[in-house]
Amino acid sequence: MNSDISSVETIRRYLLGELPSDDAMAVEERLLLDEVFYQELLIVEDELIDEHLNGRLSSSEEEAFAAHFLAAPERHEKVRFARNLKKYVSKNETARSFESAPASSSTDKSEAAEPPPRKRSFFWFLPWGSPILSYSLATAVVLLLTLSSVFIVRNLINPGPSGTGKIWAVELTPGLSRGDGEIKQISVPSGTDTVQLDLKVASTERYQRYRAILQTPEGREILRRDSLTAVFTAGSGTLSFQVPVNLITSGDYSIKLSGLNQSGEYDDLGRYSFRVTGK
């Protein structure tokens, strides 16, 4: 790996899905082991959300933000929360400015110059004058945001169902490719929010964690899920790979499946090919 995974720029590129596969894997492995690095990622994540809400991302970054950063439902919820908080703060600031505006007189020419505005505290918009009440609530808000961020980042590598929207499940078996003469045809029903691809794995391929990468026929990575787990029955196992429906259009796709072995390396377990039609 050529880049320093501790750098802000590398973390930023990881969050936007712009890192090569090997570098992204190194970042994810360090996230599981290094708490300080995890805190740094949280800061960069918040900065990206702030830049998005204030229109400071470039056009290419906005595209990556929509396609990769918002792919996880938990991240999408965090952006929605930040947007609503920003609207509340803006509305509250407007109301306070109007209420505190001094009455002016067009005939009074000797009005003294207004003193320079005082620097406001970070939680100036809280509706209580008491510092104790304001900062008690502020502490609770910060704690809630911190716990939410922990949940979000821990689930970025293996996000589960969002609990909202329509999920449509399809079973895929490995080995099929465009050259086999047959390929799984998928017609996504109208109103579907998430396509759940249930990947069949052999009972002999039991790993504690799996990685699934959705790719185009040209090898371009669309979506990655790490730390997936499989449920095994008598003859085989199944693991679920959820894909937001807005990431796929009509055409051919493949999923590269790998298993994390005891040496900390990923074993290639094969590919699952399918074709999206009528979308």
C-alpha contacts under 8 A as a table, 3 or more apart, distances in Angstrom:
res1	aa1	res2	aa2	distance
1	M	4	D	7.86
1	M	22	D	7.20
1	M	23	D	6.12
3	S	10	T	7.18
3	S	23	D	7.89
4	D	7	S	5.69
4	D	10	T	6.95
5	I	10	T	5.61
5	I	11	I	6.69
5	I	23	D	7.58
5	I	26	A	7.55
5	I	27	V	6.21
6	S	10	T	7.03
6	S	11	I	7.10
6	S	37	F	6.99
7	S	10	T	5.32
7	S	11	I	6.41
8	V	11	I	5.15
8	V	12	R	6.01
8	V	40	E	7.96
8	V	44	V	6.95
9	E	12	R	4.97
9	E	13	R	6.15
10	T	13	R	5.10
10	T	14	Y	6.14
10	T	19	L	7.58
11	I	14	Y	4.98
11	I	15	L	6.27
11	I	27	V	7.77
11	I	41	L	6.35
11	I	44	V	7.10
12	R	15	L	5.21
12	R	16	L	6.35
12	R	44	V	6.39
12	R	45	E	7.52
12	R	48	L	7.79
13	R	16	L	5.04
13	R	17	G	6.06
13	R	18	E	4.92
13	R	19	L	5.76
14	Y	17	G	5.04
14	Y	18	E	5.85
14	Y	19	L	5.37
14	Y	24	A	6.18
14	Y	27	V	7.68
15	L	18	E	7.72
15	L	45	E	7.17
15	L	68	H	7.48
15	L	69	F	5.98
16	L	61	E	7.29
16	L	64	A	5.31
16	L	65	F	5.62
16	L	68	H	5.77
16	L	69	F	5.56
17	G	64	A	6.76
17	G	68	H	5.67
17	G	69	F	7.31
18	E	64	A	7.80
19	L	23	D	6.02
19	L	24	A	5.66
20	P	23	D	5.43
20	P	24	A	6.15
21	S	24	A	5.11
21	S	25	M	6.13
22	D	25	M	5.14
22	D	26	A	6.35
23	D	26	A	5.07
23	D	27	V	6.34
24	A	27	V	5.13
24	A	28	E	6.27
25	M	28	E	5.12
25	M	29	E	6.15
26	A	29	E	5.21
26	A	30	R	6.22
27	V	30	R	5.22
27	V	31	L	6.19
28	E	31	L	5.04
28	E	32	L	6.70
28	E	157	I	7.42
29	E	32	L	5.45
29	E	33	L	6.84
30	R	33	L	5.11
30	R	34	D	5.62
30	R	37	F	7.35
31	L	34	D	5.62
31	L	35	E	7.09
31	L	37	F	6.42
31	L	38	Y	5.35
32	L	35	E	7.74
32	L	38	Y	7.96
34	D	37	F	5.32
34	D	38	Y	6.28
35	E	38	Y	4.91
35	E	39	Q	6.30
36	V	39	Q	5.11
36	V	40	E	6.36
37	F	40	E	5.00
37	F	41	L	6.32
38	Y	41	L	5.11
38	Y	42	L	6.44
39	Q	42	L	5.07
39	Q	43	I	6.49
40	E	43	I	5.20
40	E	44	V	6.42
41	L	44	V	5.15
41	L	45	E	6.01
42	L	45	E	5.01
42	L	46	D	6.24
42	L	149	S	7.22
42	L	153	V	7.79
43	I	46	D	5.21
43	I	47	E	6.27
44	V	47	E	4.97
44	V	48	L	6.23
45	E	48	L	5.19
45	E	49	I	6.40
46	D	49	I	5.13
46	D	50	D	6.18
47	E	50	D	5.04
47	E	51	E	6.14
48	L	51	E	5.10
48	L	52	H	6.09
49	I	52	H	5.04
49	I	53	L	6.18
49	I	79	V	6.40
49	I	82	A	7.81
50	D	53	L	5.20
50	D	54	N	6.15
51	E	54	N	5.13
51	E	55	G	5.93
51	E	56	R	4.79
51	E	57	L	5.81
52	H	55	G	5.19
52	H	56	R	6.11
52	H	57	L	5.76
52	H	62	E	7.29
53	L	56	R	7.84
53	L	83	R	6.83
57	L	60	S	7.99
57	L	61	E	5.66
57	L	62	E	5.88
58	S	61	E	5.05
58	S	62	E	6.08
59	S	62	E	5.06
59	S	63	E	6.35
60	S	63	E	5.13
60	S	64	A	6.34
61	E	64	A	5.02
61	E	65	F	5.90
62	E	65	F	4.88
62	E	66	A	6.18
63	E	66	A	5.25
63	E	67	A	6.09
64	A	67	A	5.08
64	A	68	H	5.58
64	A	69	F	6.91
65	F	68	H	5.61
65	F	69	F	4.70
65	F	70	L	6.28
66	A	69	F	6.07
66	A	70	L	5.32
66	A	71	A	7.24
67	A	70	L	6.31
67	A	71	A	6.09
67	A	247	L	6.87
68	H	71	A	5.04
68	H	72	A	7.86
68	H	222	I	7.95
68	H	223	L	7.23
69	F	72	A	6.97
69	F	75	R	6.92
70	L	73	P	6.77
70	L	75	R	5.62
70	L	76	H	5.06
71	A	75	R	7.53
71	A	76	H	7.43
71	A	223	L	8.00
71	A	244	P	6.59
72	A	75	R	5.46
72	A	76	H	6.54
72	A	156	L	6.67
72	A	159	P	6.73
73	P	76	H	4.99
73	P	77	E	6.25
73	P	159	P	8.00
73	P	162	S	5.81
74	E	77	E	5.10
74	E	78	K	6.35
74	E	152	I	5.74
74	E	155	N	7.93
74	E	156	L	7.92
74	E	159	P	7.85
74	E	162	S	7.19
75	R	78	K	4.99
75	R	79	V	6.31
75	R	152	I	6.73
76	H	79	V	5.24
76	H	80	R	6.29
77	E	80	R	5.01
77	E	81	F	6.20
78	K	81	F	5.11
78	K	82	A	6.25
79	V	82	A	5.07
79	V	83	R	6.08
80	R	83	R	5.09
80	R	84	N	6.25
81	F	84	N	5.23
81	F	85	L	6.17
82	A	85	L	5.07
82	A	86	K	6.09
83	R	86	K	5.10
83	R	87	K	6.30
84	N	87	K	5.08
84	N	88	Y	6.23
85	L	88	Y	5.05
85	L	89	V	6.18
86	K	89	V	5.16
86	K	90	S	6.13
87	K	90	S	5.12
87	K	91	K	6.07
88	Y	91	K	5.16
88	Y	92	N	6.04
89	V	92	N	5.10
89	V	93	E	6.06
89	V	125	F	6.50
90	S	93	E	5.14
90	S	94	T	6.31
91	K	94	T	5.23
91	K	95	A	6.33
92	N	95	A	5.14
92	N	96	R	6.17
92	N	125	F	6.50
93	E	96	R	5.20
93	E	97	S	6.09
93	E	125	F	6.93
94	T	97	S	5.19
94	T	98	F	6.29
95	A	98	F	5.23
95	A	99	E	6.27
96	R	99	E	5.10
96	R	100	S	6.03
97	S	100	S	5.33
97	S	101	A	6.06
98	F	101	A	5.39
105	S	108	D	5.45
106	S	109	K	7.62
108	D	111	E	6.11
120	R	123	F	7.98
120	R	124	W	5.89
121	S	124	W	5.17
123	F	126	L	5.86
123	F	134	S	7.38
123	F	135	Y	7.72
123	F	138	A	7.04
126	L	134	S	6.15
127	P	134	S	7.75
128	W	131	P	7.60
128	W	133	L	6.81
128	W	134	S	6.05
129	G	134	S	7.38
130	S	133	L	5.46
130	S	134	S	6.18
131	P	134	S	5.00
131	P	135	Y	5.89
132	I	135	Y	5.45
132	I	136	S	5.96
133	L	136	S	5.12
133	L	137	L	6.21
134	S	137	L	5.38
134	S	138	A	6.09
135	Y	138	A	4.68
135	Y	139	T	5.93
136	S	139	T	5.19
136	S	140	A	6.39
137	L	140	A	5.05
137	L	141	V	6.19
138	A	141	V	5.03
138	A	142	V	6.16
139	T	142	V	5.15
139	T	143	L	6.14
140	A	143	L	5.11
140	A	144	L	6.13
141	V	144	L	5.07
141	V	145	L	6.15
142	V	145	L	5.10
142	V	146	T	6.07
143	L	146	T	5.06
143	L	147	L	6.21
144	L	147	L	5.24
144	L	148	S	6.10
145	L	148	S	4.98
145	L	149	S	6.01
146	T	149	S	5.04
146	T	150	V	6.26
147	L	150	V	5.11
147	L	151	F	6.36
148	S	151	F	5.14
148	S	152	I	6.15
149	S	152	I	4.97
149	S	153	V	6.06
150	V	153	V	5.43
150	V	154	R	5.99
151	F	154	R	5.33
151	F	155	N	6.21
152	I	155	N	5.26
152	I	156	L	6.21
153	V	156	L	5.05
153	V	157	I	7.58
154	R	157	I	6.67
154	R	158	N	7.66
155	N	158	N	5.01
155	N	159	P	4.51
155	N	160	G	7.32
156	L	159	P	5.42
157	I	225	R	5.74
157	I	226	D	4.86
157	I	227	S	6.13
158	N	225	R	5.80
158	N	226	D	5.48
158	N	227	S	5.32
158	N	228	L	5.78
159	P	225	R	7.74
160	G	242	Q	7.96
161	P	164	T	7.92
161	P	242	Q	7.81
162	S	165	G	7.85
165	G	192	T	7.25
165	G	193	D	5.52
165	G	194	T	7.42
166	K	191	G	6.86
166	K	192	T	4.93
166	K	193	D	5.16
166	K	194	T	6.40
167	I	192	T	6.02
167	I	193	D	6.04
167	I	194	T	4.72
167	I	195	V	5.79
167	I	196	Q	6.54
168	W	188	V	7.65
168	W	189	P	7.86
168	W	192	T	6.53
168	W	194	T	6.36
168	W	195	V	5.01
168	W	196	Q	5.82
169	A	195	V	5.94
169	A	196	Q	4.44
169	A	197	L	5.88
169	A	198	D	6.84
170	V	186	I	7.83
170	V	195	V	7.46
170	V	196	Q	6.18
170	V	197	L	5.06
170	V	198	D	5.90
171	E	197	L	5.91
171	E	198	D	4.62
171	E	199	L	6.12
171	E	200	K	7.32
172	L	184	K	7.47
172	L	197	L	6.66
172	L	198	D	5.98
172	L	199	L	5.06
172	L	200	K	6.27
172	L	272	Y	6.48
172	L	273	S	7.92
172	L	274	F	7.98
173	T	176	L	7.39
173	T	199	L	6.13
173	T	200	K	5.28
173	T	201	V	7.65
173	T	272	Y	6.21
174	P	199	L	7.72
174	P	200	K	7.13
174	P	201	V	7.77
174	P	270	G	6.30
174	P	271	R	5.49
174	P	272	Y	4.64
174	P	273	S	7.51
175	G	270	G	6.78
175	G	271	R	6.02
175	G	272	Y	6.22
175	G	273	S	7.67
176	L	180	D	6.15
176	L	182	E	7.04
176	L	183	I	6.10
176	L	184	K	7.95
176	L	271	R	7.54
176	L	272	Y	6.22
176	L	273	S	5.64
177	S	180	D	5.42
177	S	181	G	7.79
177	S	182	E	7.42
177	S	183	I	6.36
177	S	272	Y	7.50
177	S	273	S	5.47
177	S	274	F	7.91
178	R	181	G	6.40
178	R	182	E	7.01
178	R	183	I	6.41
178	R	273	S	7.58
179	G	182	E	7.82
180	D	183	I	7.42
183	I	273	S	6.59
183	I	274	F	5.65
183	I	275	R	6.81
184	K	273	S	6.88
184	K	274	F	4.60
184	K	275	R	6.07
185	Q	274	F	6.01
185	Q	275	R	5.01
185	Q	276	V	6.18
185	Q	277	T	6.82
186	I	274	F	7.02
186	I	275	R	5.89
186	I	276	V	4.79
186	I	277	T	5.94
187	S	276	V	5.88
187	S	277	T	5.03
187	S	278	G	5.74
187	S	279	K	6.96
188	V	192	T	6.94
188	V	195	V	7.77
188	V	276	V	7.38
188	V	277	T	7.53
188	V	278	G	7.33
188	V	279	K	6.57
189	P	192	T	5.94
192	T	195	V	7.32
192	T	245	V	6.93
193	D	244	P	6.16
193	D	245	V	5.42
193	D	246	N	7.73
194	T	242	Q	6.49
194	T	243	V	5.63
194	T	244	P	4.51
194	T	245	V	5.07
195	V	242	Q	5.79
195	V	243	V	5.23
195	V	244	P	6.32
195	V	245	V	6.02
196	Q	240	S	6.27
196	Q	241	F	5.71
196	Q	242	Q	4.36
196	Q	243	V	6.30
197	L	240	S	5.71
197	L	241	F	5.06
197	L	242	Q	6.09
197	L	243	V	7.65
198	D	238	T	6.14
198	D	239	L	5.63
198	D	240	S	4.52
198	D	241	F	6.30
199	L	238	T	5.46
199	L	239	L	5.34
199	L	240	S	6.24
199	L	241	F	7.32
199	L	272	Y	7.75
200	K	236	S	6.97
200	K	237	G	5.76
200	K	238	T	4.67
200	K	239	L	6.82
201	V	205	E	6.73
201	V	236	S	5.94
201	V	237	G	5.01
201	V	238	T	5.92
201	V	239	L	7.74
202	A	205	E	5.44
202	A	206	R	7.78
202	A	235	G	7.37
202	A	236	S	4.80
202	A	237	G	6.05
203	S	206	R	6.19
203	S	232	F	6.84
203	S	235	G	6.12
203	S	236	S	4.55
203	S	237	G	5.92
205	E	259	G	8.00
205	E	269	L	7.94
207	Y	210	Y	6.74
207	Y	229	T	7.98
207	Y	259	G	5.73
207	Y	260	L	6.26
207	Y	261	N	6.60
208	Q	229	T	6.59
208	Q	259	G	7.81
208	Q	260	L	6.98
208	Q	261	N	7.94
209	R	226	D	7.49
209	R	227	S	4.80
209	R	228	L	5.43
209	R	229	T	5.39
209	R	230	A	7.99
209	R	259	G	6.07
209	R	260	L	5.59
210	Y	226	D	6.21
210	Y	227	S	5.47
210	Y	228	L	4.83
210	Y	229	T	6.12
210	Y	230	A	7.90
210	Y	257	L	7.09
210	Y	258	S	5.66
210	Y	259	G	4.44
210	Y	260	L	6.01
211	R	224	R	7.40
211	R	225	R	5.78
211	R	226	D	4.44
211	R	227	S	6.24
211	R	228	L	6.20
211	R	257	L	5.74
211	R	258	S	5.10
211	R	259	G	6.25
211	R	260	L	7.70
212	A	224	R	5.89
212	A	225	R	5.36
212	A	226	D	6.58
212	A	228	L	7.80
212	A	241	F	7.13
212	A	255	I	6.30
212	A	256	K	5.64
212	A	257	L	4.67
212	A	258	S	6.56
213	I	221	E	6.84
213	I	222	I	7.51
213	I	223	L	5.84
213	I	224	R	4.48
213	I	225	R	6.50
213	I	255	I	5.37
213	I	256	K	5.13
213	I	257	L	6.67
214	L	221	E	6.02
214	L	222	I	5.49
214	L	223	L	5.14
214	L	224	R	6.34
214	L	253	Y	7.07
214	L	254	S	5.96
214	L	255	I	4.59
214	L	256	K	6.65
215	Q	218	E	7.69
215	Q	219	G	5.46
215	Q	220	R	5.33
215	Q	221	E	4.57
215	Q	222	I	5.53
215	Q	223	L	7.36
215	Q	253	Y	5.85
215	Q	254	S	5.42
215	Q	255	I	6.14
215	Q	256	K	7.60
216	T	219	G	5.22
216	T	220	R	5.29
216	T	221	E	6.78
216	T	222	I	7.35
216	T	252	D	6.77
216	T	253	Y	4.94
216	T	254	S	6.45
217	P	220	R	7.49
217	P	252	D	6.59
217	P	253	Y	6.05
217	P	254	S	7.00
221	E	224	R	7.58
222	I	247	L	7.36
223	L	243	V	7.63
225	R	228	L	6.87
225	R	241	F	7.35
228	L	239	L	7.04
228	L	240	S	7.71
228	L	241	F	7.88
229	T	239	L	6.04
230	A	237	G	5.96
230	A	238	T	5.22
230	A	239	L	4.29
230	A	240	S	7.63
231	V	237	G	5.29
231	V	238	T	5.35
231	V	239	L	6.34
232	F	235	G	7.64
232	F	236	S	5.71
232	F	237	G	3.90
232	F	238	T	6.43
233	T	236	S	5.71
233	T	237	G	6.00
243	V	247	L	7.20
244	P	247	L	5.81
244	P	248	I	7.77
245	V	248	I	5.81
246	N	249	T	7.56
248	I	276	V	7.82
249	T	276	V	6.72
249	T	279	K	6.12
250	S	275	R	7.29
250	S	276	V	4.74
250	S	277	T	5.08
250	S	278	G	6.58
250	S	279	K	5.47
251	G	275	R	5.50
251	G	276	V	5.24
251	G	277	T	6.71
252	D	273	S	7.46
252	D	274	F	5.97
252	D	275	R	4.33
252	D	276	V	6.36
253	Y	273	S	5.83
253	Y	274	F	5.56
253	Y	275	R	6.11
253	Y	276	V	7.85
254	S	271	R	6.40
254	S	272	Y	5.35
254	S	273	S	4.19
254	S	274	F	6.23
255	I	271	R	5.37
255	I	272	Y	4.97
255	I	273	S	6.40
256	K	268	D	7.78
256	K	269	L	7.73
256	K	270	G	6.16
256	K	271	R	4.69
256	K	272	Y	6.74
257	L	268	D	6.37
257	L	269	L	5.45
257	L	270	G	5.74
257	L	271	R	6.08
257	L	272	Y	7.90
258	S	266	Y	5.65
258	S	267	D	5.23
258	S	268	D	4.52
258	S	269	L	5.10
258	S	270	G	7.36
259	G	266	Y	5.13
259	G	267	D	5.10
259	G	268	D	6.70
259	G	269	L	6.80
260	L	263	S	7.96
260	L	264	G	6.04
260	L	265	E	5.53
260	L	266	Y	4.38
260	L	267	D	6.35
261	N	264	G	5.55
261	N	265	E	5.58
261	N	266	Y	6.03
261	N	267	D	6.78
262	Q	265	E	7.39
276	V	279	K	7.07
